[in-house]
């Protein structure tokens, strides 16, 4: 049972690492993490669901920050985060990101989800969209 729990934690952690690699525009690392997750038999739709949740949270936090909101409880309520103290760390994660780029991630992720539900091959679909998302946050992309 311990091995089973460690695999669950490893895949969840790797999906969060994938989101961070995408946010940092690290294409090679993102692709490596996608391959690792698929090799660990992580369902592609679960990967997408986690990415949607992370990018949605980042988008909500960034939106409130850009609106000038300072109250962590208000931001947490808007982003549906149960622990307002987490806002401190989320502020750091989204500090250098543009709201426009964050907003652009959600249609890409929803398109990925739709294509997977229509039967597209999980690995190649994930790889294609992860490259697209990583390029969005890459240093040379405007």
Phi, psi and omega in degrees: 000327179297319178298317180300315179295322180293326177293319179297313179297321181296317183288322177296314179298319180294326177292323175293323175295322177299314178301318180294320179295319177298313180302327181271001179071025183269089186297311183299315179295319179299314180296321178297316180294322177298313180299317179298316180297316179295320178294335176274011179063029175286126179299134182302321180293330177289321176300313180297317180299319178294316179297318178300315180299316181294311182292327175296315179298312179301319181295315180297316180295314181297320178300314180293322178297315181293335176282353177093010181289130181252333185288115183297327179292323178293315178298315180298318179296316180297319182275001181057048178252125186286334182249102182300336179294341178290340181300325178306312182288323178294324176302317179295321182294325184261358185311311186267004182266149176268145178298322181300317179292319178298317178297328180288341182287325188296316176297325178296315180293322178292325175296319177298313179301315180298315181295323177294320179292337177274358175103012177297150179298127186302310186296309183293324178296314178298316181300315181300312183287327178294321176297314180300315180293317181296321178295326178302321182262001179297158184297327186268358183269132178254000000 
